[in-house]
Amino acid sequence: MNRNATKEVVITAPARIHCGLFSAGQSLPIEFGGCGFMVNAPPTILRVKESINNCFGNTPGERVANLVEKWNVALGRSQPFKAGDCARIVANVDVQLERQPPQHVGFGSGTQLAAAIAVGLSLLTDGEVPNLYDIAFRLDRGKRSAIGLNGFFYGGFLVDRGRSSQEQVSPLQTRLHIPEEWRCVLICLPDSVGISGSAEQQAFEKCLNGSQRHRSRAIDCVRSVVLPALANSCWREFGEGIYEFNRMSGELFRATQYGIYGHALAEDIVRFLRRWGITGVVQSSWGPTLAAIACDQEQAVLACRAIAQYFGHAVDVDVSEFNNQGANVEVWDDGRRICEWTMASVDRAHEPRDVPSETVARLALINERETPEAV
């Protein structure tokens, strides 16, 4: 056996489309909550492998290094980073971010990257998959929405209930499979970003305090229209329901957006698509990305052409399949893939979990490289 061979874990995570919140203040016993779904593109692709040196490859290297350090410090594998140190204290890992969606445009890239790093490092060092709550707590994710974290583990269309002040993460209320033939048309606005960081915190402080009446209306829309339509694969009814819910959520943030949406052009795009024939159009999170639900690949392609022709260079459009299985995980040994699975195929995201038994056996064989080969 080649003692210089290396283990490598490759995580391909979907992108998250967040359709809106039920409420967004501090005035109710249960706050936030909402719904969203996962799409295959644009993906986050992360490689974590053994290395003789610590390495954080490709931009944004500092963002990756911070998450790697935070995860390892939380698990007691390294000491906290001190200002002035020239290197992170992480044992022999090479973390390469091969691909990631643009940041702060509505794809939830930060949560997908954080979850991918946690899973990749844990598989490489322990052969185990951390649960959702571990990732949320140790990497400070999911404070207002658990759609992205649950989407990493499950995929599909997801509803989180919202959380009380005593809860770390909003419990997952519902997960439904999205029909395989449906497609998501993604409309991005070049050189535009949504709000984030301190600006996002200020926006929540300024937003309309979600009354119980508003929250009840939003929940009823999802429960009575959106979920039944999706469960019965009723494309048009689902589209109308998710469009209405998205606008309800947008009402909460009129004071910090261009009305219902986060970009001045968004209302025109939504109106154009609905007149063209696609009823389900939503802004994802703070935008500016819009997502439209097409009934099949042909309609999605035609919609892209129509949008590009009408709006020209003001928009970038693409088509993605929906993701119903969460992130994809591959384990490689010396350039050879030895196993592959999806996160949704491994037990439940909320419980401590081991990787599939055949994977454990293969990982054990790889670890035997520390024992000198027989002559």
Helices and strands as residue ranges (DSSP letters): E 7-21, E 34-50, E 55-57, H 61-74, E 93-99, H 109-126, E 128-129, H 132-139, H 147-154, E 157-160, E 172-176, E 183-188, H 197-206, H 212-221, I 222-226, H 227-231, H 235-251, G 254-256, H 266-276, E 281-283, E 290-294, H 297-311, G 312-314, E 316-321, E 328-333, E 336-342, G 343-345, E 353-354, H 357-367, G 368-370
